[in-house]
Amino acid sequence: MSSGVEIRAPAEQTEGTRSQILRWLKQVGESVAENEPLIEIETDKVTVEVASPGTGVLREIIKQEQEEIAPGELLGRIDTGTAAAALAQAPRPLPPPLPRPRRAPVPSLCRAGPARRRLPAVESGGAAPAE
């Protein structure tokens, strides 16, 4: 038997005269943790995040994005059964590492360039080139 938690619009009147679901931050079937941001509600004055009321899996979205809502209205449901809660709290596997970028070969500093070729002439008593 699985239990559930209702997701409701904030009961206190938010700033503005009307409220609507701006967007759901999770999709049905995704795990959610208690107090994790779940919904963005927009009024004509502010945008407010609604936190998840429990830990589990988002089971149902009742009010869709851009639909108007009333204070205290039912917006969705979270399945908080033991299997759902375990799934929500299980660590997610890390994505595979990105391939390392190939580096361009670094020119060797040991090769003798034109300036190095002139030095032996100076050391052997020859005339130094004019600068």
C-alpha positions in Angstrom: 0.0 0.0 0.0 1.5 3.3 -1.0 0.7 6.6 0.6 0.6 10.0 -0.9 1.0 13.7 -0.2 -1.1 16.3 -1.9 0.6 19.3 -3.5 -1.6 22.4 -2.9 -1.3 26.0 -3.9 -0.2 28.3 -1.0 -3.3 29.0 1.1 -2.2 32.5 2.0 -3.0 35.1 -0.7 0.1 35.8 -2.8 0.8 39.2 -4.1 -1.5 40.0 -7.0 -5.0 39.4 -8.0 -4.6 36.1 -10.0 -2.2 33.2 -9.8 -1.2 30.6 -12.4 1.3 27.7 -12.7 4.3 29.1 -14.5 6.1 25.8 -14.8 6.6 22.5 -13.1 10.3 21.9 -12.2 9.8 18.1 -12.1 7.9 15.7 -14.4 5.6 12.8 -13.5 7.7 9.8 -12.5 10.7 11.9 -11.2 11.8 11.7 -7.6 11.5 14.7 -5.4 12.9 15.5 -1.9 11.0 17.3 0.8 11.4 21.1 0.5 12.9 20.8 -3.0 11.6 23.5 -5.4 8.8 21.8 -7.3 6.6 24.5 -9.0 6.8 28.1 -10.0 3.6 30.1 -9.5 3.3 33.4 -11.2 1.0 36.3 -10.2 0.6 39.6 -11.9 3.2 41.0 -9.5 5.6 38.2 -8.4 6.9 34.7 -9.2 7.0 32.3 -6.2 8.5 28.8 -5.9 6.5 26.1 -4.1 8.5 23.5 -2.3 7.7 19.8 -2.3 5.7 18.9 0.8 7.2 15.4 1.0 9.8 13.0 -0.3 8.8 10.5 -3.0 8.0 10.3 -6.7 5.8 12.9 -8.5 2.7 10.7 -9.3 0.2 13.2 -10.8 0.1 16.7 -12.1 -3.5 18.0 -11.9 -3.0 21.7 -12.9 -0.9 22.2 -16.0 1.3 25.1 -16.9 -0.4 28.4 -17.6 -3.6 27.3 -15.8 -5.1 29.7 -13.2 -5.2 28.4 -9.7 -6.9 29.5 -6.4 -5.3 29.5 -2.9 -5.3 26.0 -1.4 -6.2 24.3 -4.7 -4.9 20.8 -5.4 -2.1 20.9 -7.9 -0.7 17.4 -7.9 0.2 14.4 -5.8 3.5 12.8 -4.6 3.7 9.0 -4.0 5.5 8.7 -0.6 5.4 4.9 -0.3 8.5 3.1 1.0 9.6 2.1 -2.6 9.0 5.6 -3.9 10.8 7.2 -1.0 13.7 4.9 -1.3 13.9 5.7 -5.0 13.8 9.4 -4.3 16.6 9.1 -1.7 18.8 6.7 -3.7 21.9 8.4 -5.0 21.8 9.0 -8.7 24.6 7.6 -10.8 27.2 10.1 -12.1 27.2 10.8 -15.8 30.2 9.3 -17.7 33.3 11.5 -17.7 33.8 13.7 -20.7 36.6 12.7 -23.0 39.8 14.7 -22.5 40.5 17.2 -25.2 43.6 16.5 -27.3 46.3 19.0 -26.8 48.2 20.4 -29.7 51.9 19.4 -29.6 54.0 21.9 -27.8 57.0 23.1 -29.8 60.3 21.9 -28.3 62.4 24.6 -26.7 65.5 22.5 -27.2 65.7 23.1 -30.9 68.2 25.7 -32.0 66.5 28.6 -33.6 68.2 31.4 -35.7 69.3 33.3 -32.5 71.0 30.1 -31.1 72.8 29.5 -34.4 74.5 32.9 -34.1 75.8 32.4 -30.6 78.7 30.1 -31.5 80.1 32.8 -33.8 80.2 35.1 -30.8 81.8 32.5 -28.5 84.5 31.6 -31.0 85.8 35.1 -31.3 83.9 36.0 -34.4 82.1 39.2 -34.9 78.7 39.6 -33.3 75.9 40.3 -35.7 74.6 43.9 -35.7 71.3 44.5 -34.1 
